[in-house]
Amino acid sequence: MTTKCARLVLAVTGLALALGSVSACSDDSTASAPITNNPVTTTSLYSAAGSSASAPGSASAESPSKAVSDAPSGTSKLPETGPNPSTKVPDSFPGPSGAPLDDKARAYLGALKAANVTFMGDSDNSVALTMAKYVCGARQKGTDPGMVKAFVTASVGPGTKTVEEANAKADKVIRAAEQHYC
């Protein structure tokens, strides 16, 4: 008889907990951001061209598109900028330094050209030379060849249509680096 009472008390307690948790979840109050009557304002690069400080409600608080269309023709363009000629590439920069290529780099790039291997967007051969340095460095460290091939495949992959083509190009890059650059 006591086990029946204990089971009944357990069942009632479980039911009470379940109902309590369901009723706690049915509370539909949510946190929200306060709503104010302050308008949201935007600024435009061109709206501040005529004055350095503007009062709220002045003519410069107009819509950005109106401010751009009202801007004088001389201020409607951003100033032209160019590179600073005194800036030098750091010695530790991993890309080409602009220095002429040595014989092994020319031989490596020639082997890639002969094998019809290109890197997408590599107009200055920086990616190709970086891959050669990577292959040679990984070979010196004893890196797993599968890891080297995966990395090189990822670098030539964007310029290929199939996985097989990317793997074939990666093999050519690795072979050219080992034969001509390392």
Backbone torsions as a table, in degrees:
resi	resn	phi	psi	omega
1	MET	NA	-37.1	179.9
2	THR	-68.3	-33.0	178.3
3	THR	-68.0	-35.3	177.6
4	LYS	-65.2	-41.3	179.1
5	CYS	-66.1	-41.4	179.9
6	ALA	-63.6	-41.6	178.6
7	ARG	-65.1	-40.2	-179.6
8	LEU	-65.7	-42.6	178.8
9	VAL	-64.6	-41.5	178.0
10	LEU	-62.8	-43.9	-179.5
11	ALA	-64.6	-43.5	179.5
12	VAL	-65.5	-40.6	178.6
13	THR	-63.5	-44.7	178.1
14	GLY	-61.0	-42.3	179.0
15	LEU	-64.7	-40.4	178.8
16	ALA	-64.6	-40.7	177.8
17	LEU	-65.3	-41.3	179.6
18	ALA	-64.0	-45.4	178.9
19	LEU	-65.9	-37.0	178.2
20	GLY	-64.2	-41.0	180.0
21	SER	-71.1	-34.8	177.8
22	VAL	-67.9	-41.3	-179.5
23	SER	-70.0	-30.6	176.9
24	ALA	-68.7	-33.3	-179.9
25	CYS	-76.8	-18.9	-176.7
26	SER	-82.9	1.0	176.8
27	ASP	-66.1	120.0	-175.3
28	ASP	-99.0	19.5	175.6
29	SER	-82.4	136.9	179.8
30	THR	-130.6	156.9	175.8
31	ALA	-81.3	141.1	178.4
32	SER	-145.2	161.5	179.0
33	ALA	-76.8	146.8	178.8
34	PRO	-67.7	143.6	178.9
35	ILE	-99.1	126.5	-179.1
36	THR	-123.1	167.3	177.2
37	ASN	-93.1	3.7	179.6
38	ASN	-72.0	126.7	179.8
39	PRO	-73.8	150.3	175.5
40	VAL	-84.2	129.1	-179.2
41	THR	-113.2	150.7	176.0
42	THR	-123.3	157.8	178.4
43	THR	-120.0	158.7	178.9
44	SER	-127.1	146.7	176.9
45	LEU	-60.1	-34.3	-174.9
46	TYR	-86.9	-22.3	-177.7
47	SER	-72.3	-24.0	-179.4
48	ALA	-94.5	6.0	-176.1
49	ALA	-67.5	-34.0	-175.7
50	GLY	-82.6	-29.2	-177.9
51	SER	-140.6	151.2	-178.1
52	SER	-85.8	-24.9	178.2
53	ALA	-136.0	137.5	-179.9
54	SER	-127.7	143.9	179.0
55	ALA	-84.2	149.2	177.5
56	PRO	-61.0	137.3	178.7
57	GLY	86.7	0.9	178.9
58	SER	-78.1	179.1	-176.1
59	ALA	-65.7	-24.4	-177.9
60	SER	-79.7	-3.0	177.9
61	ALA	-90.4	18.3	178.9
62	GLU	-73.4	179.5	179.8
63	SER	-66.2	149.8	-178.2
64	PRO	-59.1	-36.9	-177.9
65	SER	-68.0	-36.2	177.5
66	LYS	-67.5	-40.6	-179.6
67	ALA	-63.3	-37.6	179.2
68	VAL	-67.8	-41.9	-177.9
69	SER	-70.7	-26.8	179.0
70	ASP	-86.3	-7.5	-176.9
71	ALA	-67.9	143.8	177.0
72	PRO	-60.5	151.5	-174.8
73	SER	-62.8	-26.5	179.8
74	GLY	-73.1	-24.8	-177.5
75	THR	-103.5	5.8	-178.5
76	SER	-80.1	-8.6	179.3
77	LYS	-110.3	147.0	173.9
78	LEU	-74.2	153.1	179.4
79	PRO	-66.7	143.4	178.6
80	GLU	-78.7	138.8	179.2
81	THR	-126.4	161.7	178.3
82	GLY	-145.4	169.1	179.6
83	PRO	-68.9	150.5	177.7
84	ASN	-78.0	118.5	-176.3
85	PRO	-66.8	-17.4	-178.8
86	SER	-87.1	-4.5	-179.6
87	THR	-76.3	130.7	179.8
88	LYS	-113.2	151.9	176.7
89	VAL	-75.2	130.8	178.7
90	PRO	-61.5	150.2	-179.3
91	ASP	-62.6	-30.3	-177.2
92	SER	-87.9	4.9	-179.0
93	PHE	-67.5	131.2	-173.1
94	PRO	-77.2	-6.2	-178.6
95	GLY	-91.2	-177.6	179.1
96	PRO	-68.2	143.5	-175.4
97	SER	-88.8	-0.7	-176.1
98	GLY	88.8	-5.8	177.9
99	ALA	-73.4	155.0	178.5
100	PRO	-61.8	149.2	-178.5
101	LEU	-72.3	143.6	175.1
102	ASP	-82.6	177.5	-174.9
103	ASP	-63.3	-41.3	-177.8
104	LYS	-68.6	-34.4	177.3
105	ALA	-68.0	-41.4	177.1
106	ARG	-64.5	-39.9	178.8
107	ALA	-65.1	-41.8	179.1
108	TYR	-63.7	-48.8	179.9
109	LEU	-64.2	-34.8	175.8
110	GLY	-64.8	-40.0	177.9
111	ALA	-65.4	-39.0	177.0
112	LEU	-65.0	-40.7	180.0
113	LYS	-65.9	-41.1	178.8
114	ALA	-64.8	-33.0	179.6
115	ALA	-86.9	3.3	178.9
116	ASN	60.1	43.8	179.3
117	VAL	-108.9	124.2	176.2
118	THR	-130.0	155.4	175.1
119	PHE	-107.1	130.7	-176.9
120	MET	-60.4	125.2	177.1
121	GLY	75.8	13.7	-177.5
122	ASP	-99.5	72.0	-176.1
123	SER	-74.5	-23.8	-179.0
124	ASP	-106.6	11.9	178.6
125	ASN	64.2	16.3	-179.1
126	SER	-68.0	-38.5	179.2
127	VAL	-68.9	-42.0	179.9
128	ALA	-61.6	-44.5	179.9
129	LEU	-69.0	-35.3	176.4
130	THR	-64.1	-39.2	178.1
131	MET	-65.7	-37.9	177.9
132	ALA	-64.2	-44.3	178.3
133	LYS	-64.0	-38.0	178.8
134	TYR	-64.7	-46.6	-178.6
135	VAL	-60.7	-45.2	-178.8
136	CYS	-67.5	-41.5	178.0
137	GLY	-65.0	-41.0	178.9
138	ALA	-67.1	-36.0	178.0
139	ARG	-65.3	-41.5	178.5
140	GLN	-64.1	-37.6	-178.6
141	LYS	-80.3	-10.6	-178.7
142	GLY	77.9	30.3	178.9
143	THR	-65.6	145.0	179.4
144	ASP	-55.0	127.8	-179.2
145	PRO	-58.9	-31.1	177.5
146	GLY	-65.0	-36.7	178.1
147	MET	-68.5	-41.4	179.2
148	VAL	-63.0	-44.8	-179.0
149	LYS	-64.5	-39.0	179.3
150	ALA	-62.3	-41.7	-179.4
151	PHE	-67.2	-44.7	-179.4
152	VAL	-67.9	-38.8	177.8
153	THR	-61.1	-39.4	178.4
154	ALA	-65.1	-30.5	-179.4
155	SER	-79.1	-30.7	178.6
156	VAL	-93.7	-13.1	-175.9
157	GLY	-57.4	-40.9	-178.3
158	PRO	-61.0	-21.7	179.9
159	GLY	-95.0	11.2	-177.6
160	THR	-119.8	164.1	-179.6
161	LYS	-100.0	-26.3	-177.9
162	THR	-131.7	164.1	178.0
163	VAL	-66.4	-39.0	-179.8
164	GLU	-62.2	-40.9	178.4
165	GLU	-65.2	-40.5	178.6
166	ALA	-64.7	-41.9	178.1
167	ASN	-63.6	-41.4	179.4
168	ALA	-64.6	-41.8	178.7
169	LYS	-66.4	-37.8	178.8
170	ALA	-62.9	-42.0	177.2
171	ASP	-60.3	-39.8	179.6
172	LYS	-66.9	-39.2	179.0
173	VAL	-64.7	-45.6	-179.1
174	ILE	-63.6	-44.7	-179.7
175	ARG	-63.5	-43.6	-180.0
176	ALA	-65.1	-39.7	179.5
177	ALA	-66.0	-43.9	-178.6
178	GLU	-67.3	-36.1	-176.5
179	GLN	-82.9	-33.5	-171.4
180	HIS	-116.7	-19.9	-173.1
181	TYR	-111.3	-37.3	-176.3
182	CYS	-72.8	NA	NA
